[in-house]
Amino acid sequence: MASLLLGDYNDLEVARETSIGLYLTSDDGDLLLPEKYVEAGTRVGDVVRVFVYRDSEDRLIATNLRPLALVDSFAALTVKDHGPAGAFLDWGLEKDLLLPYRNQRRDLRVGERVLVYVYLDEESDRLVASTKWKQFLKNTPFPGQPGDEVRLLVADETELGYPVIVNGTHQGLLFHNEVFRPLRLGETLPGFLKQIRPDGKLDVRLQQTGYGEVESATDTLLKALKAAPGGRLPLGDKSLAEDVYRRVGMSKKVFKKAVGALFRQGLVTLEPEATVLK
């Protein structure tokens, strides 16, 4: 047996069957997996993978539902309701996630999506959320170099661009001129480290710089052409930048360089609104 990971997945053994579900065993005591979450054929002695949290009566409970956020992680969730203790967020489980008023930066509307950090409140031993996500980022130097590929989580939008969380640990900024389509709060996407600023914050971009960028884009475009019906990709010199980014994930400027490289290699023919593989 092992101690329970509250707010995370646990592999637990079925201890006994009852009329209301299965009781699973752990070092922290037995907890219920309600009947509606029991997969057919599950028996005493089986080990099941479940998410563990507290129900509306603060009892530990297990479910096979997949929440939209785990403990000690960032996620964009929707405000479902308000109550005396704070706002309640929809995170895919029967019991909504509490966002206490003290953890809110401003008043929130029902239906609004907000980026939060989910953590275990030590005083109440409950899972709660906070929109003050910056305080949960690391202030140690980022372990990377310009040019490194990173994972970005869109945290906000400002006049300068999109504040992002880089690799789940550090704050970065994706400038508007590096983005070629609207980004959604909570969206995750690959990017590249542009520079580490003196204050420790990071500038990032969605594409590599220099020759490697064009080389990478050429490979991407060639794969897209090979996958397209008849080798015909409906993108050309007159295509909108938004369409180019949506289909092949690159700016129109980089797309034109990649098309030019393929054309010089004799691999494609060009139309105003299409590129065709020979």
Secondary structure, DSSP 8 states (H G I E B T S, - for coil): -----TTSEEEEEEEEEETTEEEEE-TT--EEEEGGG--TT--TT-EEEEEEEE-TTS-EEEE-S--S--TTEEEEEEEEEEETTEEEEE-SSSS-EEEEGGG-SS---TT-EEEEEEEEETTTTEEEEES-GGGGS--S--S--TT-EEEEEE----SSEEEEEETTTEEEEEEGGG-SS---TT-EEEEEEEEE-TTS-EEEESS--HHHHHHHHHHHHHHHHHHSGGGEES--TTS-HHHHHHHHSS-HHHHHHHHHHHHHTT-EEEETTEEEE-
